[in-house]
């Protein structure tokens, strides 16, 4: 497997943080094949999609249009890629604010990965009670090996930002509300671990292992893509990694967000009985969502540092504690010790699986 990884390019070309460039005067270069322009006229028939400010201000209309000819991957994209870039995650993800109310998220992509835009739209259709971003347009840039998702900004602030302002009762109420959405999503099941379109899923190496060894100097921008698998195939995989089957019998898999970190949950206040109350206004970052074992939900909350708070010194683990407690009330089991042993075993003697 190591020799196969060495054949992969050491970095995305062009780098992910250069996927979008501001050209000035409200225009953007986006990926290899699209341009976004702000114009006064909203009737351009060549546009793939258009949008306006959601606050009702008249600041023109943004048009997404095809670039002709497309840019080659070896060419440094035009424009200022630092302008209004709000987030960079390693070498595989970045986010820009294209207009006051619209973000564009870029993520590394390989064949078989379900783009985040498709997952969000599936959730919006099948779990309409769950607050998700409105997708304006999503596409795969195959030449540049990345996916793009234009989506509206979620209202409010992140749970991470609001945590210190929440009372104990409010923290518990938010955890219960999130669990309500977890239960709604889990009503949708699949006979296989998979994404919403039946293909493989990424990220969940905690239980699915890895196919790529760590190689010094190798920039691992291409994510692990785990193939769809039945409960029996999952047990076979776990036996190879740790010599043990699943900690609970699995007949089917449930849909789960996969990363309900405090930075991925937005809160806002509603007027209720003449006082403002916090509520969940949005859940973002659906790229690793898929059908997974039900026992994995509370277990990953208890072991992953991704659920830690960033802005609450001394209380870093309290969101995980609140969420785990709320899940327990609804019958979700945890197997943290089992998962720690699984990961320790794999770290001692890595086994790389396709």
Residue pairs with C-beta under 8 A, 6 or more apart in sequence:
1 211
1 212
1 213
1 352
2 213
2 215
5 212
5 213
5 215
5 218
6 215
6 218
8 218
8 222
10 217
10 218
10 219
11 91
11 219
11 221
12 91
12 92
12 108
12 144
12 145
12 146
12 221
13 73
13 74
13 144
14 73
14 75
14 76
14 77
14 144
15 91
16 88
16 91
16 92
16 93
16 94
16 106
16 108
16 146
16 221
17 81
17 85
17 88
17 91
17 94
18 76
18 77
18 81
19 30
19 31
19 77
19 81
19 94
19 106
19 144
19 146
19 148
20 28
20 29
20 30
20 31
20 77
20 79
20 81
20 85
20 94
20 96
20 98
20 104
20 106
21 28
21 29
21 77
21 78
21 79
21 80
21 81
21 83
22 28
22 79
22 80
22 81
22 83
22 84
23 29
23 35
23 78
23 79
24 79
25 38
26 37
26 38
26 39
26 60
26 62
27 35
27 36
27 37
27 38
28 35
28 36
28 37
28 79
28 96
28 98
29 35
29 67
29 71
29 77
29 78
29 79
30 36
30 64
30 104
30 148
31 71
31 106
31 141
31 144
31 146
31 148
32 67
32 70
32 71
32 72
32 73
32 141
32 143
32 144
33 66
33 67
33 70
33 71
33 141
33 143
34 48
34 64
34 65
34 66
34 67
34 139
34 148
35 64
35 65
35 66
35 67
36 62
36 63
36 64
36 65
36 98
37 62
37 63
37 65
38 59
38 60
38 61
38 62
38 63
38 99
39 60
39 61
39 63
40 60
40 61
41 61
42 50
42 52
42 61
44 50
44 63
44 65
46 63
46 65
46 66
47 63
47 64
47 65
48 64
48 65
48 66
48 137
49 63
49 64
49 136
49 137
49 150
50 61
50 62
50 63
50 64
51 61
51 62
51 99
51 101
51 102
51 136
51 150
52 58
52 59
52 60
52 61
52 62
53 59
53 99
53 100
53 101
54 101
54 152
55 100
55 101
59 100
62 98
62 99
62 102
64 137
64 150
70 143
71 77
72 143
73 143
73 144
83 96
84 96
84 97
84 98
85 94
85 95
85 96
86 95
86 96
86 97
86 103
87 93
87 94
87 95
88 94
90 221
91 108
91 219
91 221
92 107
92 108
92 221
92 222
92 223
93 105
93 106
93 107
93 108
94 105
94 106
95 103
95 104
95 105
95 106
96 103
96 104
96 106
97 103
97 153
98 104
98 150
100 153
101 152
101 153
102 136
102 150
102 151
102 152
102 153
103 133
103 150
103 151
103 152
103 153
104 148
104 149
104 150
104 151
105 116
105 148
105 149
105 151
106 146
106 147
106 148
107 115
107 116
107 146
107 147
107 149
107 287
108 145
108 146
108 221
108 222
108 223
109 115
109 140
109 141
109 145
109 146
109 147
110 145
110 222
110 223
110 225
112 199
112 200
112 225
113 147
113 195
113 199
113 200
113 202
113 223
113 225
114 195
114 196
114 197
114 199
114 201
115 138
115 139
115 140
115 147
115 149
116 138
116 147
116 149
116 285
116 286
116 287
117 135
117 137
117 138
117 139
117 147
117 148
117 149
117 151
118 138
118 196
118 197
119 195
119 196
119 286
119 287
119 289
120 132
120 133
120 135
120 149
120 151
120 286
121 135
121 138
122 196
122 197
123 130
123 132
123 185
123 286
123 289
124 130
124 132
124 134
124 135
126 188
127 181
127 184
127 185
127 188
127 255
129 181
129 184
130 181
130 184
130 185
130 283
131 154
131 266
131 280
131 281
131 282
131 283
132 282
132 283
132 284
132 286
133 151
133 152
133 153
133 154
133 282
133 284
134 151
134 152
135 149
135 150
135 151
136 150
136 151
136 152
137 149
137 150
138 147
138 148
138 149
138 150
139 147
139 148
140 146
140 147
140 148
141 147
141 148
154 266
154 281
154 282
154 284
155 266
155 268
155 281
155 282
156 162
156 266
156 267
156 268
156 269
156 281
156 282
157 266
157 267
157 268
158 262
158 263
158 264
158 265
158 266
158 267
159 174
159 262
159 263
159 265
159 266
159 267
159 319
160 261
160 262
160 263
160 309
160 310
160 311
160 312
161 311
162 267
162 278
163 171
163 262
163 309
163 311
163 312
163 315
163 318
163 319
164 311
164 312
166 174
166 278
170 277
170 278
171 318
171 319
171 322
172 322
172 325
172 326
173 278
174 265
174 267
174 278
174 279
174 280
174 322
175 319
175 322
175 323
175 325
175 326
176 326
177 279
177 280
178 260
178 265
178 280
178 283
178 323
178 326
179 323
179 326
179 327
179 329
179 330
181 280
181 283
182 256
182 257
182 260
182 297
182 327
183 330
185 254
185 255
185 256
185 257
186 254
186 255
186 256
186 294
186 297
187 254
187 255
188 254
188 255
188 291
189 252
189 253
189 254
189 255
189 291
190 198
190 252
190 253
190 255
190 291
191 230
191 252
191 253
192 198
192 228
192 229
192 230
192 253
192 291
193 201
193 208
193 226
193 228
193 229
193 234
193 253
193 290
193 291
193 292
193 293
194 200
194 201
194 228
194 253
194 290
194 291
195 201
195 289
195 290
195 291
196 255
196 289
196 290
198 228
199 228
200 225
200 226
200 227
200 228
201 225
201 226
201 288
201 290
201 291
201 292
202 223
202 224
202 225
202 226
202 287
202 288
203 223
203 224
203 258
203 259
203 287
203 288
204 226
204 258
204 288
204 290
204 292
204 296
205 224
206 296
206 300
206 303
206 304
206 339
206 342
206 343
207 234
207 238
207 293
207 296
207 339
207 342
208 224
208 226
208 237
208 353
209 237
209 240
209 241
209 346
209 351
209 352
209 353
210 224
210 350
210 352
210 353
211 224
211 225
211 226
211 352
211 353
211 354
212 220
212 222
212 224
212 352
213 350
213 352
214 220
227 354
229 237
231 246
231 249
231 250
231 251
231 252
231 253
234 246
234 250
234 293
235 245
235 246
237 353
238 244
238 245
238 246
238 342
239 245
240 351
240 353
241 342
241 345
241 346
241 351
241 353
242 341
242 342
242 345
242 346
243 345
244 338
244 342
246 293
246 295
247 295
247 335
247 338
248 293
248 294
248 295
248 333
248 335
250 293
250 294
250 295
253 291
253 292
253 293
253 294
254 291
254 292
254 293
254 294
254 297
255 289
255 290
255 291
256 289
256 290
256 291
256 292
256 296
256 297
257 264
257 283
257 286
257 288
257 289
258 288
258 289
258 290
258 292
258 300
259 285
259 288
259 306
260 283
260 301
260 307
260 323
261 285
261 306
261 307
262 307
262 308
262 309
262 310
262 319
263 310
264 283
264 284
264 285
265 280
265 282
265 283
266 280
266 281
266 282
266 283
266 284
267 278
267 279
267 280
267 281
268 278
268 279
268 281
269 276
269 277
269 278
269 279
270 276
270 277
270 279
294 332
295 332
295 333
295 334
295 335
297 327
297 332
298 324
298 327
298 328
298 332
298 333
298 334
299 333
299 334
299 335
299 336
299 338
299 339
300 339
301 307
301 320
301 323
301 324
301 327
301 334
302 320
302 324
302 334
302 336
303 336
303 339
303 340
303 343
304 320
307 317
307 319
307 320
307 323
308 316
308 317
308 319
308 320
309 315
309 316
309 317
309 318
309 319
310 316
312 318
324 334
327 334
328 334
